[in-house]
Amino acid sequence: MFKKIILLLSLMLIASSANATETGGKVKGFYINNTGLVLLKLDQPIQPACGDSVWNFQFSVNGTASKEWITMLLTAKATNTVINLGYIPNPNGRCSVSYFYYY
């Protein structure tokens, strides 16, 4: 299972790294609403790249890697580990997550 997650994340990193901006930090807030939208805030300020200062990042639980991403976020939060992510900047709202990774 872990090898599949690493392979999937590696492929996603390669595919999306060309058009994504990268940042990292500790998980400060994590929220999933009833429509399946996952909202995320890191402890590092990310403005003006992401215009929503309450919840900077978002992705849908219906995405291909969403379950693995949620597992990674919960693990990073529980262990107080810095997590890195690629995102598409949106100065007028939340930034869309392209990938996650941590060491």
Contacts in CASP RR format, 6 or more apart in sequence:
PFRMAT RR
TARGET T0000
AUTHOR 0000-0000-0000
METHOD contacts of the structure
MODEL  1
MFKKIILLLSLMLIASSANATETGGKVKGFYINNTGLVLLKLDQPIQPAC
GDSVWNFQFSVNGTASKEWITMLLTAKATNTVINLGYIPNPNGRCSVSYF
YYY
5 68 0 8 1.000
5 71 0 8 1.000
5 72 0 8 1.000
8 65 0 8 1.000
8 68 0 8 1.000
9 65 0 8 1.000
9 68 0 8 1.000
9 99 0 8 1.000
9 100 0 8 1.000
9 101 0 8 1.000
12 65 0 8 1.000
12 98 0 8 1.000
12 99 0 8 1.000
13 99 0 8 1.000
13 101 0 8 1.000
16 86 0 8 1.000
16 98 0 8 1.000
16 99 0 8 1.000
17 86 0 8 1.000
17 98 0 8 1.000
17 99 0 8 1.000
19 88 0 8 1.000
19 98 0 8 1.000
20 86 0 8 1.000
20 87 0 8 1.000
20 88 0 8 1.000
20 98 0 8 1.000
20 99 0 8 1.000
21 49 0 8 1.000
21 86 0 8 1.000
21 87 0 8 1.000
21 88 0 8 1.000
21 89 0 8 1.000
22 84 0 8 1.000
22 85 0 8 1.000
22 86 0 8 1.000
22 87 0 8 1.000
23 42 0 8 1.000
23 44 0 8 1.000
23 46 0 8 1.000
23 49 0 8 1.000
23 84 0 8 1.000
23 85 0 8 1.000
23 86 0 8 1.000
23 87 0 8 1.000
24 42 0 8 1.000
24 44 0 8 1.000
24 82 0 8 1.000
24 83 0 8 1.000
24 84 0 8 1.000
24 85 0 8 1.000
25 42 0 8 1.000
25 43 0 8 1.000
25 44 0 8 1.000
25 82 0 8 1.000
25 83 0 8 1.000
25 84 0 8 1.000
26 42 0 8 1.000
26 43 0 8 1.000
26 76 0 8 1.000
26 77 0 8 1.000
26 80 0 8 1.000
26 81 0 8 1.000
26 82 0 8 1.000
26 83 0 8 1.000
27 40 0 8 1.000
27 41 0 8 1.000
27 42 0 8 1.000
27 43 0 8 1.000
27 73 0 8 1.000
27 76 0 8 1.000
27 77 0 8 1.000
27 83 0 8 1.000
28 41 0 8 1.000
28 42 0 8 1.000
28 43 0 8 1.000
29 39 0 8 1.000
29 40 0 8 1.000
29 41 0 8 1.000
29 55 0 8 1.000
29 77 0 8 1.000
30 38 0 8 1.000
30 39 0 8 1.000
30 40 0 8 1.000
30 41 0 8 1.000
30 73 0 8 1.000
30 74 0 8 1.000
30 77 0 8 1.000
31 38 0 8 1.000
31 39 0 8 1.000
31 40 0 8 1.000
31 55 0 8 1.000
32 38 0 8 1.000
32 39 0 8 1.000
32 61 0 8 1.000
32 70 0 8 1.000
33 39 0 8 1.000
36 60 0 8 1.000
36 61 0 8 1.000
36 62 0 8 1.000
37 58 0 8 1.000
37 59 0 8 1.000
37 60 0 8 1.000
37 61 0 8 1.000
38 58 0 8 1.000
38 59 0 8 1.000
38 60 0 8 1.000
38 61 0 8 1.000
38 66 0 8 1.000
38 69 0 8 1.000
38 70 0 8 1.000
39 55 0 8 1.000
39 57 0 8 1.000
39 58 0 8 1.000
39 94 0 8 1.000
40 55 0 8 1.000
40 56 0 8 1.000
40 57 0 8 1.000
40 58 0 8 1.000
40 59 0 8 1.000
40 73 0 8 1.000
40 97 0 8 1.000
41 54 0 8 1.000
41 55 0 8 1.000
41 56 0 8 1.000
41 57 0 8 1.000
42 56 0 8 1.000
42 57 0 8 1.000
42 83 0 8 1.000
42 85 0 8 1.000
46 56 0 8 1.000
46 57 0 8 1.000
46 95 0 8 1.000
47 53 0 8 1.000
47 56 0 8 1.000
48 91 0 8 1.000
49 87 0 8 1.000
49 89 0 8 1.000
49 90 0 8 1.000
49 91 0 8 1.000
49 95 0 8 1.000
50 56 0 8 1.000
50 57 0 8 1.000
50 87 0 8 1.000
50 89 0 8 1.000
50 90 0 8 1.000
50 91 0 8 1.000
50 93 0 8 1.000
50 94 0 8 1.000
50 95 0 8 1.000
51 90 0 8 1.000
51 91 0 8 1.000
51 92 0 8 1.000
51 93 0 8 1.000
51 94 0 8 1.000
51 95 0 8 1.000
52 93 0 8 1.000
52 94 0 8 1.000
55 94 0 8 1.000
56 94 0 8 1.000
56 95 0 8 1.000
57 85 0 8 1.000
57 87 0 8 1.000
57 94 0 8 1.000
57 95 0 8 1.000
57 96 0 8 1.000
57 97 0 8 1.000
58 94 0 8 1.000
58 95 0 8 1.000
58 96 0 8 1.000
58 97 0 8 1.000
59 66 0 8 1.000
59 69 0 8 1.000
59 96 0 8 1.000
59 97 0 8 1.000
60 66 0 8 1.000
61 67 0 8 1.000
61 70 0 8 1.000
69 97 0 8 1.000
69 100 0 8 1.000
72 83 0 8 1.000
72 100 0 8 1.000
72 102 0 8 1.000
73 83 0 8 1.000
73 100 0 8 1.000
75 81 0 8 1.000
76 82 0 8 1.000
76 83 0 8 1.000
76 102 0 8 1.000
81 102 0 8 1.000
82 102 0 8 1.000
83 100 0 8 1.000
83 101 0 8 1.000
83 102 0 8 1.000
84 100 0 8 1.000
84 101 0 8 1.000
84 102 0 8 1.000
85 97 0 8 1.000
85 98 0 8 1.000
85 99 0 8 1.000
85 100 0 8 1.000
85 101 0 8 1.000
86 97 0 8 1.000
86 98 0 8 1.000
86 99 0 8 1.000
86 100 0 8 1.000
87 95 0 8 1.000
87 96 0 8 1.000
87 97 0 8 1.000
87 98 0 8 1.000
88 95 0 8 1.000
88 96 0 8 1.000
88 98 0 8 1.000
89 95 0 8 1.000
90 96 0 8 1.000
END
